[in-house]
Amino acid sequence: MMRELAWSNVRISVLAATYTIGNLASNPLVGIALDRFGARIVLLLGAAAFAAGLLCASGSHSLMSLAACFGLVGVGMSGFSLPSAVVITRSVPAQKGLGMGIFMGAASVGAVVFLSVVAAWIQAVGWRHALARLAALSVVLLPVMWLSLRGDENSTGIRSAARVTTQESGSEVFSQLLNAGFLVAALCGMLFTIGLLAIYYDVVDLLGRAGYSPHIAALAFGGTWLVSGAGSLVIGHLADRFAPARVLAAVILISAVGILFLYGAPAPRYGAVCLVGFILLWGASGNVFSQLIPAVLVERFGSRHLGTILGAQFAASGVAGSLAPMLTGLLVDRSGSYDLAIAVSVSATVLSAALALAIGAIGSPCPLENARP
């Protein structure tokens, strides 16, 4: 896209930012819709929005139109990721961490496969036709999503499962969102997202500037996805045995160490070792917040309003994350290197780890009656 449209890093970063903003703006609405109508309808609409955004982007040429399309793709991803997290957390209450780990692992394997597939499509037919093919594949998956939740209790809504009056329900959710524990969790998510997205969209370019070939850089990025699948399973098992908030803090800190390895990637003697360290540590921990925050919030507030609370959590993360790619683009364009961007990423991630430890210690816990499904 940069070659065809002659755009700078900042302009390309706008697309990543609008994707995140689309995800951000829709998360609260998706969460409310989940608690009112269930996962089946929300998943269907999310997949449709995802396909429409990709298809429109394949024919767009201006920054404004492409940004709008990427925003719609972000809305579609919100309509998929949030319902998936809620369904898994409610379906396997005794093994929430492992359930989310299996889901994240499957997603990571799919990402590894499709990174290669999409790369081949781009080389064969160009990025525009590659987007159109992904849109067509998303449409094919719509009936699969519809049938997979057939008979699920969330397909017809969950209001009857734990119903209170509208006024009581709204007051309860509002009090939970103002709870100090939730505010700490929201800030933790914001900082983790900043640390993640400050380098996430730029890993291939960063490694290219460090002297690696485009092929090796793409393989390294794909390797982080492959490692994240195994990492998600291990993290899920640990979270089911120990306190999820403590496991979350430990793994976030491991992610910060992995990012630090990027400083050594250009070194001629030990650069390959540093690259492997980055792939293993950052890759294995990349899904940790999305994987464990549902379990952390359920322990803290119960599952009655999980969709709404999780939607607010994801929205808070999106607010911060939408700025990170543009900040990275600005720092790289002005300094000519990724050193400052890596420093921002590490700093935000370390602060996030410290806050993760405080989630369970600050604020009052939820009443026991809110803990039932």
TORVEXDO-142525 format. One line per 3 residues: number of its first residue (from 1); for each residue x, y, z of C-alpha. Coordinates in Angstrom, 1 decimal, padded with zeros to 4 digits. Example, Ala and Ser with C-alpha at 12.3 -4.5 7.8 and 13.67 -1.06 7.14 Angstrom:
% TORVEXDO-142525
1) 012.3/-004.5/007.8 | 013.7/-001.1/007.1
***
This chain:
% TORVEXDO-142525
1) 000.0/000.0/000.0 | 002.9/002.4/000.8 | 004.4/001.7/-002.6
4) 001.2/002.0/-004.6 | -000.2/005.0/-002.8 | 003.1/006.7/-001.9
7) 002.2/007.1/001.7 | 004.3/007.8/004.8 | 004.4/005.7/007.9
10) 002.1/008.2/009.6 | -000.6/007.9/006.9 | -000.5/004.1/006.9
13) -000.7/004.2/010.7 | -004.0/006.1/010.4 | -005.5/002.9/009.0
16) -004.4/000.9/012.0 | -005.8/003.7/014.3 | -009.2/003.8/012.6
19) -009.4/000.0/012.8 | -008.9/000.3/016.6 | -011.3/003.3/016.9
22) -014.0/001.2/015.1 | -013.4/-001.6/017.5 | -013.4/000.9/020.4
25) -016.6/002.7/019.4 | -018.6/-000.5/019.0 | -017.4/-002.5/022.0
28) -019.8/-000.9/024.5 | -022.8/-001.4/022.1 | -021.7/-005.0/021.4
31) -021.5/-005.7/025.1 | -025.0/-004.3/025.8 | -026.4/-006.2/022.7
34) -024.8/-009.4/024.1 | -026.6/-009.1/027.4 | -029.9/-008.3/025.7
37) -029.9/-010.5/022.5 | -027.2/-013.1/023.0 | -024.1/-014.1/021.0
40) -025.7/-015.6/017.9 | -027.1/-012.5/016.4 | -024.1/-010.3/017.4
43) -021.7/-012.8/015.8 | -023.6/-012.8/012.6 | -023.7/-009.0/012.3
46) -020.0/-008.7/013.3 | -018.9/-011.1/010.6 | -021.1/-009.3/008.0
49) -019.5/-005.9/009.0 | -016.0/-007.5/008.8 | -016.7/-008.8/005.2
52) -018.2/-005.5/004.1 | -015.2/-003.5/005.4 | -012.7/-005.7/003.6
55) -014.7/-005.6/000.3 | -015.1/-001.8/000.3 | -011.4/-001.4/001.2
58) -010.4/-003.5/-001.9 | -011.9/-000.8/-004.1 | -010.9/002.4/-002.2
61) -008.1/004.8/-003.1 | -008.3/007.7/-000.8 | -007.1/007.9/002.8
64) -010.6/008.9/004.1 | -012.4/006.0/002.3 | -009.8/003.4/003.4
67) -009.8/004.7/006.9 | -013.6/004.3/007.0 | -013.3/000.7/005.7
70) -010.7/-000.2/008.3 | -013.0/001.3/010.9 | -015.8/-001.0/009.7
73) -013.5/-004.0/009.9 | -012.7/-003.0/013.5 | -016.5/-003.0/014.2
76) -016.7/-006.5/012.7 | -013.9/-007.8/014.9 | -015.6/-006.4/018.0
79) -018.7/-008.3/017.0 | -016.6/-011.5/016.9 | -014.0/-011.3/019.7
82) -016.3/-010.0/022.5 | -019.1/-012.6/022.0 | -016.5/-015.4/021.8
85) -015.0/-014.4/025.1 | -018.4/-014.1/026.8 | -019.6/-017.4/025.5
88) -016.5/-019.3/026.5 | -016.3/-017.7/029.9 | -019.9/-018.6/030.7
91) -019.8/-022.1/029.1 | -016.8/-023.4/031.1 | -016.9/-021.6/034.4
94) -014.5/-024.0/036.1 | -011.8/-023.7/033.4 | -012.2/-020.2/032.0
97) -008.5/-019.7/031.5 | -008.0/-023.0/029.6 | -011.2/-022.4/027.6
100) -009.9/-019.0/026.4 | -006.5/-020.5/025.9 | -007.9/-023.1/023.4
103) -009.8/-020.4/021.6 | -006.7/-018.1/021.4 | -004.5/-021.0/020.4
106) -006.9/-021.9/017.5 | -006.9/-018.3/016.4 | -003.1/-018.1/016.5
109) -002.8/-021.2/014.3 | -005.3/-019.7/011.9 | -003.3/-016.5/011.8
112) -000.1/-018.3/011.0 | -001.7/-020.2/008.2 | -003.4/-017.1/006.7
115) -000.3/-014.9/007.0 | 001.3/-017.2/004.4 | -001.9/-017.5/002.4
118) -002.5/-013.7/002.2 | 001.2/-013.1/001.4 | 000.9/-015.5/-001.5
121) -002.3/-013.8/-002.7 | -000.7/-010.4/-002.5 | 002.2/-011.5/-004.6
124) -000.1/-013.2/-007.1 | -003.0/-010.8/-007.5 | -002.2/-007.7/-005.4
127) -003.4/-006.5/-002.0 | -006.8/-005.3/-003.3 | -007.8/-008.7/-004.7
130) -006.4/-010.3/-001.5 | -008.8/-008.2/000.6 | -011.7/-009.2/-001.7
133) -010.9/-012.9/-001.3 | -010.8/-012.5/002.5 | -014.2/-010.8/002.4
136) -015.6/-013.7/000.3 | -014.3/-016.2/002.8 | -015.9/-014.3/005.6
139) -019.3/-014.5/003.9 | -018.9/-018.3/003.4 | -018.3/-018.6/007.2
142) -021.6/-016.8/008.1 | -023.8/-019.9/008.1 | -021.1/-021.9/010.0
145) -021.3/-019.3/012.8 | -025.1/-019.3/012.8 | -025.3/-023.1/013.1
148) -022.4/-023.5/015.6 | -024.5/-021.6/018.3 | -027.7/-023.5/017.5
151) -029.4/-024.3/020.8 | -027.0/-022.2/022.8 | -028.7/-020.3/025.6
154) -027.1/-017.1/024.4 | -028.8/-017.4/021.0 | -032.1/-016.2/022.3
157) -030.7/-013.8/024.9 | -029.8/-014.2/028.5 | -032.1/-011.8/030.2
160) -034.2/-014.6/031.7 | -031.1/-016.2/033.3 | -030.5/-013.4/035.8
163) -033.2/-010.9/035.3 | -033.6/-007.8/037.4 | -035.6/-004.6/036.7
166) -034.1/-002.2/034.2 | -033.5/000.4/036.8 | -031.8/-002.0/039.2
169) -029.7/-003.5/036.3 | -028.5/-000.1/035.1 | -027.6/001.0/038.6
172) -025.7/-002.2/039.3 | -023.7/-002.0/036.1 | -022.9/001.7/036.7
175) -021.7/001.0/040.2 | -019.4/-001.8/038.9 | -018.0/000.4/036.2
178) -017.1/003.0/038.9 | -015.6/000.4/041.2 | -011.9/001.1/041.9
181) -011.0/-002.4/040.9 | -012.6/-002.0/037.4 | -010.9/001.4/036.9
184) -007.5/-000.2/037.7 | -008.3/-003.0/035.3 | -009.2/-000.5/032.6
187) -006.0/001.4/033.0 | -004.0/-001.9/033.0 | -005.7/-002.8/029.7
190) -005.0/000.6/028.2 | -001.3/000.5/029.0 | -000.9/-003.1/027.8
193) -002.6/-002.2/024.5 | -000.3/000.8/024.1 | 002.7/-001.4/024.6
196) 001.4/-004.1/022.2 | 000.2/-001.8/019.4 | 003.3/000.5/019.6
199) 005.2/-002.2/017.8 | 002.6/-004.8/016.6 | 001.9/-003.3/013.2
202) 005.6/-002.4/012.6 | 007.4/-005.7/013.4 | 008.1/-006.6/009.8
205) 009.3/-003.1/008.9 | 011.3/-002.9/012.1 | 013.1/-006.2/011.4
208) 013.6/-005.1/007.8 | 015.4/-001.9/009.0 | 017.5/-004.1/011.3
211) 018.9/-005.9/008.3 | 016.6/-008.9/007.9 | 015.1/-009.9/004.5
214) 011.3/-009.3/004.1 | 010.9/-013.1/004.0 | 012.7/-013.6/007.3
217) 010.9/-010.7/008.9 | 007.5/-012.1/007.8 | 008.4/-015.5/009.1
220) 009.5/-014.0/012.5 | 006.2/-012.2/012.8 | 004.3/-015.4/011.8
223) 006.4/-017.2/014.4 | 005.1/-015.0/017.2 | 001.5/-016.1/016.3
226) 002.5/-019.7/016.2 | 004.2/-019.4/019.7 | 001.2/-017.5/021.0
229) -001.0/-020.6/020.4 | 001.1/-022.8/022.7 | 001.6/-019.9/025.1
232) -002.2/-019.4/025.4 | -002.7/-023.0/026.5 | 000.0/-022.8/029.1
235) -001.3/-019.5/030.4 | -004.8/-020.8/030.6 | -003.7/-023.8/032.6
238) -001.8/-021.6/035.1 | -004.7/-019.2/035.4 | -007.0/-022.0/036.4
241) -004.6/-023.2/039.1 | -003.5/-019.8/040.5 | -005.0/-016.3/040.8
244) -005.7/-015.1/037.2 | -004.7/-011.5/038.1 | -001.3/-012.7/039.4
247) -000.7/-014.8/036.3 | -001.7/-011.8/034.2 | 000.9/-009.6/035.8
250) 003.7/-012.2/035.5 | 003.0/-012.8/031.8 | 002.7/-009.1/031.0
253) 006.2/-008.6/032.5 | 007.5/-011.5/030.4 | 006.1/-009.6/027.4
256) 008.1/-006.5/028.3 | 011.3/-008.6/028.5 | 010.5/-010.0/025.0
259) 010.2/-006.5/023.6 | 013.6/-005.5/025.0 | 015.2/-008.2/022.8
262) 014.3/-006.0/019.8 | 017.2/-003.7/020.7 | 019.6/-006.5/020.1
265) 018.1/-007.8/016.9 | 020.4/-005.7/014.6 | 023.6/-007.0/016.2
268) 025.6/-009.1/013.8 | 026.8/-011.6/016.5 | 023.9/-012.2/018.7
271) 021.0/-010.7/016.7 | 019.5/-014.0/015.8 | 019.5/-015.0/019.5
274) 017.7/-011.8/020.4 | 015.2/-012.3/017.5 | 014.4/-015.8/018.8
277) 014.0/-014.4/022.3 | 011.5/-011.8/021.0 | 009.5/-014.4/019.2
280) 009.3/-016.7/022.2 | 008.6/-014.3/025.0 | 006.6/-011.6/023.2
283) 004.8/-014.1/021.0 | 003.8/-016.4/023.9 | 002.4/-013.5/025.9
286) 000.7/-011.5/023.1 | -002.8/-012.8/023.9 | -002.6/-012.7/027.6
289) -004.8/-009.7/028.4 | -007.6/-010.7/026.1 | -007.4/-014.2/027.4
292) -007.4/-013.6/031.2 | -009.3/-010.3/031.7 | -012.7/-012.1/031.3
295) -011.7/-014.5/034.2 | -010.4/-011.6/036.3 | -013.6/-009.6/035.8
298) -015.8/-012.5/036.5 | -014.0/-013.2/039.8 | -014.3/-009.5/040.6
301) -017.9/-008.7/039.5 | -019.6/-011.9/038.6 | -021.0/-012.9/035.2
304) -024.5/-011.3/035.3 | -023.4/-008.2/033.2 | -020.3/-009.7/031.7
307) -021.0/-008.5/028.2 | -021.5/-004.9/029.2 | -018.5/-004.8/031.6
310) -016.2/-006.6/029.1 | -017.3/-004.2/026.4 | -016.4/-001.2/028.5
313) -013.0/-002.8/029.3 | -012.3/-003.4/025.7 | -013.4/000.1/024.8
316) -011.0/001.6/027.4 | -008.2/-000.4/025.9 | -009.2/000.8/022.4
319) -009.0/004.5/023.4 | -005.4/004.1/024.3 | -004.5/001.6/021.6
322) -005.9/003.8/018.8 | -003.1/006.4/019.5 | -000.2/004.0/019.7
325) 000.3/003.2/015.9 | 000.2/006.9/015.0 | 002.7/007.7/017.8
328) 005.0/005.0/016.5 | 004.7/006.3/012.9 | 005.5/009.9/014.1
331) 008.5/008.7/016.2 | 009.9/006.7/013.3 | 009.4/009.4/010.7
334) 011.2/012.0/012.9 | 014.0/009.9/014.4 | 014.6/007.4/011.6
337) 014.6/004.4/013.9 | 012.3/002.4/016.2 | 014.4/002.9/019.3
340) 012.0/005.4/020.9 | 008.9/003.3/019.9 | 010.4/000.3/021.6
343) 011.1/002.3/024.7 | 007.4/003.5/024.8 | 006.3/-000.1/024.3
346) 008.4/-001.5/027.2 | 007.5/001.3/029.6 | 003.8/001.0/029.0
349) 004.0/-002.8/029.4 | 005.9/-002.7/032.7 | 003.4/-000.3/034.2
352) 000.6/-002.5/033.0 | 002.1/-005.5/034.9 | 002.3/-003.4/038.1
355) -001.4/-002.5/037.8 | -002.5/-006.1/037.1 | -001.3/-007.0/040.6
358) -003.5/-004.2/042.1 | -006.7/-005.3/040.4 | -007.7/-007.7/043.2
361) -006.4/-005.6/046.0 | -008.2/-002.3/045.3 | -011.9/-001.6/045.7
364) -014.7/-003.7/047.1 | -015.5/-007.2/045.7 | -018.9/-007.9/044.0
367) -021.7/-009.3/046.1 | -021.9/-013.1/046.1 | -025.4/-013.0/044.4
370) -023.9/-011.4/041.3 | -021.5/-014.3/040.8 | -024.1/-016.6/039.4
373) -024.5/-016.9/035.6
***
